[in-house]
Amino acid sequence: MDSQHWRAVITAAQAGDRRALDELVEGWLPLVYNIVGRALNGHADVDDVVQETMLRAVGNLGSLRDPDSFRSWLVAIAMRQIRDRARRRTPDRLEEAAASDFAELTVLRLQLEGQRREVAEAVRWLDDEDRHLLSLWWLEVAGELTRRELAAAVGITRQHAAVRVQRMKERLETSRGIVRALDGACPDLREVTGRWNGRPDSVWRKRLARHLRGCGYCGGTRESVVPAERLLVGIALVPLPVGFTLSLALGGKTAAAATSAGWSAKLLGALTKPAVAMTAGATIVAGGAYVVTQPPDAPPPRPAVTPTATAGSAPPRTSAPPAPTPKSSPTATKKADPYGTVVDAVDRAPDPNARPAALPRRPESGITSTGGPKSVMQHRGDSVTLTGRGYVLVRWQISPGSRPGALVMPSWTGLKGRLFHVASGGWRRMDDPLAGAPNGYATGMGGPGIGYAVLPPGTQQMWQNEYFYLDGSVTLTQNERGCDYGLTVFPSNRDAVVEDIDTGPDRGALRYGLVRDTGTDSAPVPQYVTRATPADPATVPQRSRV
C-alpha cells in the first residue's frame, strides 16, 4: 500500500472515520506483531505487549501531527512497550515458558529451509537487547522499515544505530555457526555440550563460540554462507498465529468504554476475537494459507454435491456478473487456430470421481530453475526463471484469512520457445468445499467468515497444483497486490504429474485431477503470458499474446 493511501487513511481516522480506523488497525497489526514477537521471541507476554501498543496508538492518534511519520511513531510505541515489559519482569517470571517460540513460528509458518531456517533458529541465541534490535533490522532488510525509523524506534542517532546493528550482526553470525555446528557430528562438540540443558543463552553462546574458533571440523564451512541480509530479504512477515487474541479488557479499556470513545464494532471484533482459528485436520503451509487434511482415522471427504465453479462455495463477484460456463471444454479450439491463441477460461468442475484422460507424452530433458528445486514466492515481484524441456508444478496457497479481495494473477514473461498448461491436480480445486475447514473458511478461496479471494473476470479457476510443459525459457512473477497468496514452483516430470492427477477420492482426495494437454500445439497456453519483458509484469494482458 503506498504512502499516499495511508496518509489519507490516517487523516480520516483522526477525523473520526470509523472505517478508516478499522483499516488502520487491520493494516498495521501484522507489523506490530512481528516486531514484538521477534523481540520477545514468542514469549507469553507478546499478546499483552501487542495489545497495549495498539491501544496506545489508537488512543493517542489525535496527537500525531504528521501522518507520514505514523509508521515510525507506531514502531516507537511498540519498542517502548517492549522495554517497559522488560523492566516489569520479576525474577520468578524469567523461567516462564514461552507460549510459542517465534523462531519456530517463522520456520513453520513460512516453511523456511536451508540457511534461512538457520538464521531464524539463530535468533534464540541472542540476548534480549540484540533480539530487540534484530526485530527492527529484520524488517528494515525486508523493506518494511527504513534506517531512520529503526533509529527513531530505538531512540539513538542513525550513526549509533549503524554501530549497534553491526555488532548485533556479528553475534548473529556467531549464532548461525552454533546452529550449524549443533546439526553436525563433531564428537568433541558432543563432549562440550554434555552438561548443557538445551536452552540457548549468552553463556553457552560464548562457550560454543570458543569451541568453533578452535575446531577444524565445526569451523570448516561445508557450504557457501550467504550473508544474513540477503537471506532475510526473502522472509515474509509471519502471519498472526493460531488462537492469537487481543483483549481490550485486559488492556485496561473495557469494550463499553471503547465503544463510547468511538471504536466501531468491526474494530472491537478485530481486537477481541481470535484472528485465526484452526480445527483438527487443518495444516498451516506457506504464507499462512491453509490446506485441509484428514486425521488418520477420519473417512475420506465426500462432498454432498458435485462442486462447480458457481456452486454455493464460489466467491461473490462484485465488479461483474459471473461469466457464463462455456458449453465446450476449456481446451477446445478451432482447427485454424495457431499456437498461442488458446487460453484458459472459466470452466466447470469435473465430477470428483471422473478419472483424467491419459497425459500425452512430451520429450523431457529436465528443467533448471533459478529458485532451485523448490522456489517459494510470497511477495509481489518475486520471480523465478525456468529453462529447459520438461514439466513444472506451480502450487497455489491462497490466504484470504490474511487479506481477502481481488486476486492479481501471476504472469509469465520473456517466453522463448513454447509453454503449455498440461494438467491440474493436487486433489482439489481451490473453490472446492472443505470438510472441517478452519474457522471462517468454506473453500480454499475463503468464506463468508473471512472474505473471499476474487478472480479477475474470465480467469480459469485454479487447482491446488497446476502443471505446465516448457520447451525453452520463461520467467514466472508473483504479482500479489490485493488478496494475499503465495506460489511454490517445482521442476517436475511426467511420472509425478500422472501420479498426482490419478489420485482420487478412493484414496482420500476430494477429486481426481484433470488433463488439459492435447499433445499438440493446440494445448492451452497459460493466461497472462507474453514474449515481452515488461517493466511491471502485472501489466501483462489477460489473453495470451505469444
C-alpha positions in Angstrom: 0.0 0.0 0.0 1.5 3.4 -1.0 2.2 6.2 1.5 -0.4 8.5 -0.1 -3.1 5.9 0.6 -2.1 5.5 4.3 -1.8 9.3 4.7 -5.4 9.6 3.6 -6.5 6.7 5.9 -4.7 8.2 8.9 -6.1 11.6 8.3 -9.6 10.2 8.0 -9.1 8.1 11.2 -8.0 11.2 13.1 -11.2 13.0 11.9 -13.3 10.2 13.4 -13.9 7.9 10.4 -14.5 4.5 12.0 -14.0 2.6 8.7 -10.6 4.3 8.3 -9.7 3.3 11.9 -10.7 -0.3 11.2 -8.4 -0.3 8.1 -5.6 1.3 10.1 -5.6 -1.3 12.8 -6.1 -4.2 10.4 -3.3 -3.0 8.1 -0.6 -2.4 10.8 -1.4 -5.1 13.3 0.8 -7.7 11.5 3.8 -5.3 11.6 3.5 -4.7 15.3 3.0 -8.4 16.0 6.2 -9.2 14.1 8.2 -6.6 15.9 7.0 -7.7 19.3 7.1 -11.4 18.5 10.7 -11.3 17.3 11.8 -9.0 20.1 10.3 -11.3 22.8 10.9 -14.5 20.8 7.3 -15.6 21.2 7.1 -15.1 24.9 3.7 -15.4 26.6 3.7 -11.6 27.0 3.6 -11.0 23.3 -0.2 -10.7 23.2 -0.2 -8.2 26.1 2.5 -6.1 24.5 0.9 -6.0 21.1 -2.4 -5.2 22.6 -1.1 -2.4 24.7 0.8 -1.0 21.7 -2.3 -0.9 19.5 -4.5 0.6 22.3 -2.0 3.3 23.0 -1.6 4.1 19.2 -5.4 4.3 18.7 -5.9 6.3 21.9 -3.2 8.8 21.0 -3.8 9.0 17.3 -5.1 12.6 17.6 -1.7 13.7 18.9 0.1 12.6 15.7 0.9 15.8 13.8 2.4 14.3 10.6 0.6 11.3 9.1 3.8 10.5 7.1 5.6 9.7 10.4 2.9 7.2 11.5 5.0 4.1 11.0 8.0 5.3 12.9 5.6 6.6 15.6 3.9 3.3 15.9 7.2 1.3 15.9 8.5 3.6 18.7 5.4 2.9 20.8 5.9 -0.8 20.3 9.6 -0.6 21.4 8.6 1.4 24.5 6.2 -1.2 25.5 8.8 -3.9 24.9 11.3 -2.0 27.2 8.6 -1.4 29.8 7.8 -5.1 29.8 11.5 -5.9 30.4 11.6 -3.5 33.4 8.5 -5.0 34.9 9.8 -8.6 34.7 10.3 -10.2 38.1 12.9 -13.0 38.7 10.2 -15.6 39.2 9.0 -14.9 35.6 12.4 -15.3 34.0 11.9 -19.0 33.6 8.3 -18.7 32.5 7.8 -20.9 29.4 7.1 -19.1 26.2 3.7 -19.6 24.6 5.3 -20.2 21.3 8.9 -19.7 20.1 8.9 -17.0 17.4 11.8 -18.6 15.7 9.8 -21.8 15.5 6.8 -19.9 14.2 8.9 -18.3 11.5 10.3 -21.6 10.4 7.0 -23.5 10.4 4.6 -20.8 9.1 6.9 -19.7 6.2 8.3 -23.2 5.5 11.9 -21.9 5.7 14.7 -24.2 4.6 18.5 -24.2 4.5 20.3 -21.1 5.6 17.0 -19.1 6.0 15.9 -21.6 8.6 19.4 -21.4 10.2 19.0 -17.6 10.6 15.6 -17.9 12.2 16.9 -20.5 14.6 20.0 -18.5 15.5 17.7 -15.8 17.0 17.3 -18.0 20.0 20.9 -17.4 20.9 20.8 -13.6 21.1 20.5 -11.6 24.2 17.3 -9.6 24.7 18.9 -6.3 23.6 20.2 -7.8 20.4 16.9 -9.5 19.8 15.0 -6.3 20.2 17.3 -4.6 17.6 17.1 -7.6 15.3 13.3 -7.4 15.3 13.7 -3.9 13.7 16.7 -4.7 11.4 14.9 -7.8 10.1 12.1 -5.6 8.9 14.4 -2.9 7.6 16.1 -5.5 5.4 12.7 -6.8 4.3 11.7 -3.2 3.2 9.1 -2.7 6.0 11.1 -0.1 7.9 13.8 2.5 7.0 17.0 3.0 8.9 15.7 6.4 10.1 12.6 4.6 11.5 14.8 2.0 13.1 17.0 4.6 14.8 14.0 6.6 16.0 12.4 3.5 17.5 15.5 2.7 19.5 16.0 6.3 20.4 19.5 6.7 19.0 21.2 8.5 16.1 21.5 6.8 12.7 25.3 6.7 13.2 24.9 5.0 16.5 22.3 2.7 15.0 24.8 1.6 12.3 27.3 0.6 15.0 24.7 -1.3 17.1 23.4 -3.1 14.0 26.9 -4.2 13.0 27.7 -5.6 16.5 24.4 -7.4 16.6 25.0 -8.9 13.1 28.4 -10.2 14.3 26.7 -12.0 17.2 24.0 -13.3 14.8 26.7 -14.8 12.6 28.3 -16.4 15.6 24.9 -17.9 16.5 24.4 -19.2 12.9 27.7 -21.0 13.3 26.5 -22.6 16.5 23.2 -23.7 14.9 25.2 -25.2 12.0 27.6 -27.0 14.4 24.9 -28.4 16.6 23.4 -30.0 13.5 26.8 -31.6 12.7 28.5 -34.7 14.0 31.6 -33.3 15.8 32.5 -35.7 18.6 34.3 -33.0 20.6 31.2 -30.8 20.5 29.1 -33.5 22.0 31.5 -33.7 24.9 31.4 -29.9 25.3 27.6 -29.9 25.4 27.3 -32.8 27.8 26.1 -30.6 30.6 24.1 -28.2 28.5 20.4 -28.1 29.4 19.5 -27.4 25.8 18.3 -23.8 26.4 20.2 -21.2 24.4 21.8 -18.4 26.4 24.7 -16.0 26.2 27.0 -18.0 28.5 26.7 -21.1 26.3 26.9 -19.0 23.2 30.4 -17.8 24.3 31.5 -21.3 25.2 30.4 -22.8 21.9 31.9 -19.9 20.0 35.2 -20.7 21.6 34.9 -24.3 20.5 34.0 -23.2 17.0 37.1 -21.0 16.7 39.4 -23.8 17.7 37.7 -26.8 16.0 38.7 -27.7 12.4 35.5 -29.7 11.9 33.0 -27.2 13.2 34.9 -24.2 11.9 35.2 -25.6 8.4 32.3 -24.3 6.3 30.9 -27.1 4.0 28.8 -24.7 2.0 28.9 -21.1 0.9 27.5 -19.0 3.8 25.1 -16.4 2.4 25.0 -13.0 4.3 22.0 -12.7 6.6 20.8 -9.6 4.8 20.3 -11.5 1.6 18.5 -14.3 3.4 16.2 -12.0 5.3 15.0 -10.3 2.1 13.1 -13.5 1.2 11.4 -13.9 4.6 7.9 -12.6 4.8 6.0 -11.2 7.7 4.9 -14.1 9.9 1.0 -14.3 9.8 -0.9 -13.8 13.0 -0.7 -17.1 14.8 -3.5 -19.6 15.5 -5.5 -18.5 18.5 -3.9 -15.1 18.7 -6.2 -12.7 20.6 -6.2 -9.1 21.6 -8.4 -8.4 24.7 -9.5 -4.8 25.3 -10.5 -5.6 28.8 -7.0 -6.8 29.7 -5.6 -3.6 28.4 -7.5 -1.5 30.9 -10.0 -0.4 28.4 -13.4 -2.1 28.5 -15.4 -2.7 25.4 -18.1 -0.3 26.7 -15.5 2.4 27.2 -14.0 1.7 23.8 -17.4 2.0 22.2 -18.1 5.3 23.8 -14.8 6.5 22.6 -15.9 5.9 19.0 -14.5 2.4 18.4 -16.5 0.6 15.7 -18.0 -2.9 16.1 -15.7 -4.2 13.4 -12.6 -2.8 15.2 -13.8 -4.2 18.5 -14.2 -7.6 16.9 -10.7 -7.5 15.4 -9.3 -6.7 18.8 -11.3 -9.1 20.9 -11.6 -12.3 18.8 -9.0 -14.7 17.5 -7.6 -13.5 14.3 -7.4 -17.1 13.1 -8.9 -20.3 14.5 -8.0 -23.8 13.4 -9.8 -27.1 13.8 -8.4 -30.6 13.8 -7.2 -31.7 10.5 -6.1 -28.2 9.3 -2.4 -27.7 8.5 -0.7 -24.3 8.0 1.5 -24.0 5.0 3.5 -21.3 3.2 2.3 -17.8 3.7 -0.3 -18.6 6.4 -2.6 -20.3 3.9 -4.4 -23.5 4.7 -4.6 -26.9 3.2 -7.2 -29.1 4.9 -6.2 -32.7 5.5 -8.0 -35.5 7.2 -6.9 -37.0 10.6 -5.7 -40.6 10.2 -8.9 -42.1 11.5 -11.3 -39.9 9.5 -13.1 -41.2 6.5 -12.3 -39.7 3.1 -14.2 -36.5 2.4 -17.2 -36.9 0.1 -18.9 -33.7 -0.9 -22.7 -33.9 -0.7 -22.9 -32.3 -4.1 -20.6 -32.0 -7.0 -19.0 -28.6 -6.6 -18.8 -26.4 -9.6 -17.3 -23.0 -10.3 -20.6 -21.4 -9.4 -21.8 -23.7 -6.6 -22.5 -22.3 -3.2 -18.8 -22.2 -2.4 -17.9 -19.8 -5.1 -16.9 -16.3 -4.0 -19.2 -13.4 -5.0 -18.1 -11.2 -7.9 -18.6 -7.6 -7.1 -17.3 -6.0 -10.2 -19.0 -8.1 -12.8 -21.7 -10.8 -13.1 -20.5 -14.4 -13.1 -19.2 -15.3 -16.5 -21.3 -18.0 -18.2 -20.0 -21.5 -18.1 -18.9 -22.5 -21.6 -20.6 -25.5 -23.1 -17.4 -26.8 -24.7 -14.3 -28.0 -23.0 -11.8 -25.2 -22.0 -9.2 -26.9 -24.2 -11.4 -26.8 -27.3 -10.0 -24.8 -30.2 -10.7 -24.1 -33.8 -8.6 -26.1 -36.2 -7.3 -23.0 -37.8 -6.0 -21.6 -34.5 -2.2 -21.4 -34.4 -0.2 -21.8 -31.2 -0.8 -19.1 -28.7 -4.5 -18.3 -29.2 -5.9 -20.9 -26.9 -6.3 -19.5 -23.4 -7.9 -20.8 -20.2 -11.5 -19.7 -19.5 -14.0 -20.2 -16.7 -14.6 -23.9 -16.6 -17.0 -26.3 -14.9 -15.5 -28.6 -12.3 -15.5 -32.3 -13.4 -17.2 -34.9 -11.4 -15.0 -35.8 -8.4 -14.9 -39.5 -9.5 -14.1 -38.8 -13.2 -10.7 -40.2 -13.9 -8.5 -38.0 -16.0 -7.6 -38.7 -19.6 -4.2 -40.1 -20.4 -1.5 -37.4 -20.3 0.2 -37.2 -23.7 4.0 -37.9 -23.7 6.2 -35.0 -24.5 10.0 -35.1 -24.7 11.8 -34.4 -21.4 15.4 -33.4 -20.8 14.8 -31.6 -17.5 14.1 -28.1 -16.2 16.5 -25.8 -14.4 15.2 -23.2 -12.1 16.9 -20.0 -10.7 15.0 -20.8 -7.5 16.4 -24.3 -7.2 14.2 -27.5 -6.7 11.7 -25.5 -4.6 11.1 -21.8 -5.2 8.7 -20.1 -2.7 7.3 -16.8 -3.9 5.4 -14.8 -1.2 5.7 -11.2 -2.2 4.8 -9.0 -5.2 7.8 -9.0 -7.5 9.2 -12.4 -6.5 10.1 -14.3 -9.6 11.8 -17.5 -10.9 13.2 -18.2 -14.4 12.8 -21.7 -15.8 14.8 -23.1 -18.6 14.8 -26.5 -20.4 12.4 -29.0 -21.7 10.0 -30.7 -19.3 7.3 -30.3 -16.7 6.8 -27.6 -14.0 4.5 -27.7 -11.0 3.0 -24.4 -9.7 1.4 -24.9 -6.3 -1.2 -22.3 -5.1 -1.6 -21.2 -1.5 -4.3 -18.5 -1.1 -4.8 -16.7 2.2 -7.9 -14.5 2.3 -7.7 -15.0 6.1 -4.7 -12.7 6.0 -6.1 -10.3 3.3 -9.1 -11.1 1.1 -10.1 -9.3 -2.1 -9.3 -9.2 -5.8 -6.5 -11.6 -6.7 -3.9 -10.2 -9.1 -2.7 -13.2 -11.1 0.9 -14.2 -11.7 2.4 -13.7 -15.1 4.8 -15.5 -17.5 7.1 -13.1 -19.3 10.1 -13.3 -21.6 8.9 -16.5 -23.1 11.4 -18.1 -25.6 10.1 -21.3 -27.1 6.7 -22.9 -26.1 4.7 -23.1 -22.9 1.6 -25.2 -22.4 -0.8 -25.7 -19.5 -1.0 -29.5 -19.4 -2.8 -30.7 -16.2 -4.4 -29.7 -12.9 -4.1 -31.7 -9.7 -3.4 -31.5 -6.0 -6.6 -33.5 -5.2 -8.9 -30.4 -5.3 -9.8 -27.1 -7.0 -9.3 -24.1 -4.8 -13.0 -23.4 -4.8 -13.9 -26.9 -3.6 -15.9 -27.0 -0.3 -13.6 -28.1 2.5 -14.8 -30.5 5.1 -13.7 -29.5 8.6 -12.2 -26.2 7.3 -10.6 -23.7 9.6 -13.0 -21.1 11.1 -14.2 -18.6 8.6 -13.2 -20.8 5.6 -15.7 -22.6 3.3 -13.3 -23.2 0.4 -9.7 -22.6 -0.4 -10.8 -19.3 -1.8 -12.1 -18.2 1.6 -15.6 -18.0 3.1 -18.2 -15.7 4.5 -16.4 -15.5 7.8 -13.1 -14.1 6.4 -13.9 -12.9 2.9 -13.1 -14.4 -0.5 -10.3 -14.3 -3.0 -12.0 -12.9 -6.1 -10.6 -13.9 -9.5 -10.5 -11.4 -12.4 -13.4 -12.0 -14.8 -12.8 -14.8 -17.2 -10.0 -16.3 -15.2 -9.9 -20.1 -15.0 -10.3 -21.4 -11.5 -7.0 -22.7 -10.1 -6.5 -26.1 -8.6 -4.1 -26.7 -5.8 -1.4 -27.9 -8.3 -1.2 -26.6 -11.8 1.2 -28.3 -14.2 2.9 -26.8 -17.2 5.2 -28.0 -20.0 8.1 -25.8 -21.1 10.3 -26.1 -24.1 12.5 -23.1 -23.9 12.7 -20.5 -21.1 10.3 -18.2 -19.3 10.1 -16.1 -16.1 7.1 -16.5 -13.7 6.4 -13.5 -11.5 4.2 -13.3 -8.4 2.1 -10.1 -8.8 0.3 -10.1 -5.4 -1.4 -6.8 -4.8 -4.9 -7.5 -3.5 -5.7 -10.8 -2.0 -2.8 -12.5 -0.1 -1.4 -15.5 -1.9 1.8 -17.5 -2.4 3.3 -19.8 -5.1 5.7 -22.6 -4.9 7.4 -23.7 -8.1 9.0 -27.1 -8.6 10.6 -28.6 -11.7 8.8 -31.9 -12.2 8.4 -34.8 -14.6 5.6 -36.6 -16.4 5.5 -39.5 -13.9 5.0 -37.2 -11.0 2.2 -35.4 -12.8 0.4 -38.7 -13.6 0.7 -39.9 -10.0 -0.8 -36.7 -8.8 -3.8 -36.5 -11.1 -4.6 -40.2 -10.8 -5.0 -39.9 -7.0 -8.8 -39.8 -6.5 -11.5 -39.9 -3.8 -11.0 -43.6 -3.2 -7.6 -42.7 -1.7 -8.6 -39.7 0.4 -8.6 -37.0 -2.2 -11.5 -34.7 -3.0 -11.3 -35.4 -6.7 -9.2 -36.8 -9.5 -7.1 -34.4 -11.5 -7.7 -33.1 -15.0 -5.7 -33.4 -18.2 -5.6 -30.4 -20.4 -2.9 -31.4 -22.8 -4.0 -32.3 -26.3 -0.5 -33.4 -27.2 -0.2 -30.8 -29.9 0.3 -27.0 -30.2 -3.5 -26.6 -29.6 -3.0 -27.4 -25.9 -3.9 -24.5 -23.6 -1.4 -21.7 -23.1 -1.3 -20.1 -19.6 -3.1 -16.9 -19.1 -1.0 -13.8 -18.6 1.9 -14.9 -20.8 4.0 -12.8 -23.2 7.2 -13.0 -25.0 7.9 -9.4 -24.0 9.6 -8.4 -20.7 7.5 -5.5 -19.3 8.9 -3.3 -16.5 5.9 -4.4 -14.4 4.9 -8.0 -15.1 1.5 -7.3 -13.5 0.5 -5.4 -16.7 0.5 -8.4 -18.9 -2.9 -8.6 -20.6 -5.2 -11.4 -19.6 -5.5 -13.0 -23.0 -2.2 -14.6 -24.0 -0.3 -12.9 -26.8 2.6 -15.2 -27.8 
